Amino acid sequence: MNFTRNFSARINRFKKMNRTDWLNFLVNNAIYIVMALLIGIVILREPTFLSVRTLINVLSQSSVKLILAFGVGGIIILQGTDLSLGRSVGFAMVISASLSQADTYASRFYPELWLTGMPTFIKLLIPLLIAMAVCAIFSMINGYIVAIFKVHPFIVTLGMSVLLYGVLTLYYNSPEQGGQPIGGLSTEYSNFILGRIDSIGPLKFTGGFYIPYLVVYAAIVSIIVWVLWNKTVFGKNMFAVGGNPEAAAVSGVNVVGTFVLVYMMAGILYGLGGFLEAGRIGSANNSSGFNYELDAIAACVVGGISFSGGVGKVSGALAGVLLFTVMSYGMIFANISFEYQNIIKGFIIVFAVALDTRKYLKKT
Amino acid sequence: MVKQSILKIEGVSKSFSGVKVLDQVCLDVKEGTVHSLMGENGAGKSTLMKCLFGIYKQDEGTFHLKGENVNFTDPKHALEHGVSMVHQELNQVTKRTVSENIWLGRYPTKRGFVDENKMYQDTKSLFTKIKIDDIDPNTRLSELSVSKRQMVEIVKAVSYEAKVIILDEPTSSLTEQEVDKLFEIIETLKKQGCGIVYISHKMDEIFAISDEVTVLRDGEYIGTNPIEELDMDKVINMMVGRDLSHRFPPVTNVPGDVKMVVKNLKTRYEPMVNDVSFELKKGEILGIYGLVGARRTELVEAIFGMRTIESGEIFIDGKKLNNSSPHKTIENKLALVTEERRSTGIFEVANIRFNTCSANIKKYVNNFGLLSEKEMFSDTEKQIASMRIKTFSQESLIRELSGGNQQKVIIGRWLATDPDILLLDEPTRGIDVGAKYDIYNLMIELANNGKSIIMVSSEMPEILGVTNRIMVMSKGYVADILDTKNANQNDLLKLSAKYL
């Protein structure tokens, strides 16, 4: 009943729109229109694009990116940015991989790892926690410096990314045999990340459909992040500090504390993202994660998490990540060459943000 | 019945680098009353408030709240003690909702989560308490008008159970109906025992709402009177305390032929200028008066090419003006001294030389395509001497100068472009009396040399004191154009409210 009424109200609103309204509608939703157009072109060239397989692949390829986007998204809401995301994720990947190699693998990072022989649960949890803790600590340092010394996050995280690369490479090179790609990951670890759900109870999926574990993890994280952002004091403070730091401070919000918490949360998400990414790829080295921040930040801003701070939605980050994955996947599917993929991608980023900014521009 | 004193300020003095800006100021606000604090710009009202809220530390004097000595460390501290200030410029998180702004920093929680429901209900009941019924607590602030946002700020003060609420020029951007609504709210607050400090320049409001009036002048405490013992002349006398005629140099310029014609000018975007037509003569000083929101700044910005023009034309010496962008306008020998000196006037971190030469920088390009420091240096020296700018050297950063001297640098910058028409937007705002006099003198001298000047001003004495004609604007329209000789304060006030 309620739904029907809402729906007819919407239809009515559409009917009442005049030319400028339509123009505004087009501009405000341009990013989705462009996305639809792109998918349309891909389908025209390759009708097989429309398939369950595509859906599953797009979702599972989006999962880690989404988790990382939530991390940097919180920082963008605080009028910041995080250039150290990539190195941070890389560090988490190297840590996770180094602690998760199969004990049958010949050249192990830790030949004698104390985790060997522990229950599976512990073998998975410990690397994850360590990866999260390391990323959280470095990210918290970013947060402290930004909040207390008022250094622009661009600079702080730029420096941090260089520093992290150094620390990460030291760790990577620490085994006696020197640094070499960390592969041969244990089956428990790979299964935990690459596994899939084929049935729920008695219900068996058919038609090649299944749910990858990665998608489940991303869904759980999305729900947690949504609750944190929208239903907790922490989340409300984050939006208030991002929207107007002085107003928040005068009203008694602990601004520095909010900064540190948001950055810490970002670090935790990077840790988780890195843990999943290492398993997804199957190996890690010291250049893993490089430039991941660019995709994550692009997805956020395209999804409406504005650099001016104080605004952003979980659904926006999701839309941004999906847009990019669908785009790359579709373009690969349609045999568009890598060079053109990049040109189109770059164009979309600037175009989307220009349109988004247009909403807030004051016209004179 | 004698009302209890709620906020008592006694003998507060404050000096900045040897200059006394507050001298033994007193203020006694009683509960359930409205106490107006009056004084010209620079009289010390805002400094006093900053001392109260701990932003400045007073040199001497005390603050008592309900008989207890208090010394607030910051606005938050004051708020917790029930002293709240609603600022002219609202400090709010406009991207969030009404209730989120009110409960910011102390959200109610239930089992670890923010209790949206309680927040909504509490906001609703606060609104009911002070009889506001047309604001939905879940609206985003950016969607509300300024007056409603201001009411939200007052409600926030009430939510802290404020005993003293300071309203700083609360009506400056409100319409008449909105002012009535505000006054109703103030009445309600009075009945609930709040003490209200009302800072305003608007006489009719002061007489409509005050119980007592305290006047400050040049940082000195002049006196406190019950409103019944006062009339407008008495208040003006207390505020001004000197004969107006000596504040302005004699207006000796004689306007000549028509220089600029503006015909039915209309801008495209809000706040809009509508159907503005006027003429400006050679060697004339035309004042533009209006209340806040009269869109005077928008008009001069439109003329200068900073706003999109919807329709209408501007002619200079009979030729149509190309003002598609400011640099085109400058080529046509116009200059604009903007209202917001800090944000659109000075280059804060640059020195005086750069600030002096920046509008005319092409002139200093030598044969090698480089800037000639020597010429810039000597021109700046000349400017400093002729404008009587007080500075240690031209290498000093402009932000180290006083407001008056900064303004002289900026006027000098524009004079260097040798303009025919000067648009001055609030040229004397926030500068001291001596510098004001210098600027008036300069304006008259320029007019005598055949320059045409448009001066936007909110200060009535000034607009009556140094202009040839006055154009009064009201909500984007021209209310009337008067000969200054035949104009008086009453007419200006009435005209400025014509289209509200």
Boltz contact constraints between the chains, C-beta under 6 A:
constraints:
  - contact:
      token1: [A, 231]
      token2: [B, 113]
      max_distance: 6.0
  - contact:
      token1: [A, 231]
      token2: [B, 114]
      max_distance: 6.0
  - contact:
      token1: [A, 232]
      token2: [B, 113]
      max_distance: 6.0
  - contact:
      token1: [A, 233]
      token2: [B, 107]
      max_distance: 6.0
  - contact:
      token1: [A, 233]
      token2: [B, 114]
      max_distance: 6.0
  - contact:
      token1: [A, 236]
      token2: [B, 107]
      max_distance: 6.0
  - contact:
      token1: [A, 236]
      token2: [B, 114]
      max_distance: 6.0
  - contact:
      token1: [A, 239]
      token2: [B, 96]
      max_distance: 6.0
  - contact:
      token1: [A, 240]
      token2: [B, 93]
      max_distance: 6.0
  - contact:
      token1: [A, 240]
      token2: [B, 104]
      max_distance: 6.0
  - contact:
      token1: [A, 243]
      token2: [B, 93]
      max_distance: 6.0
  - contact:
      token1: [A, 243]
      token2: [B, 95]
      max_distance: 6.0
  - contact:
      token1: [A, 244]
      token2: [B, 93]
      max_distance: 6.0
  - contact:
      token1: [A, 246]
      token2: [B, 91]
      max_distance: 6.0
  - contact:
      token1: [A, 247]
      token2: [B, 91]
      max_distance: 6.0
  - contact:
      token1: [A, 247]
      token2: [B, 92]
      max_distance: 6.0
  - contact:
      token1: [A, 247]
      token2: [B, 93]
      max_distance: 6.0
  - contact:
      token1: [A, 250]
      token2: [B, 75]
      max_distance: 6.0
  - contact:
      token1: [A, 250]
      token2: [B, 76]
      max_distance: 6.0
  - contact:
      token1: [A, 251]
      token2: [B, 104]
      max_distance: 6.0
  - contact:
      token1: [A, 251]
      token2: [B, 105]
      max_distance: 6.0
  - contact:
      token1: [A, 252]
      token2: [B, 76]
      max_distance: 6.0
  - contact:
      token1: [A, 252]
      token2: [B, 105]
      max_distance: 6.0
  - contact:
      token1: [A, 253]
      token2: [B, 105]
      max_distance: 6.0
  - contact:
      token1: [A, 310]
      token2: [B, 95]
      max_distance: 6.0
  - contact:
      token1: [A, 311]
      token2: [B, 95]
      max_distance: 6.0
  - contact:
      token1: [A, 363]
      token2: [B, 269]
      max_distance: 6.0
  - contact:
      token1: [A, 364]
      token2: [B, 307]
      max_distance: 6.0
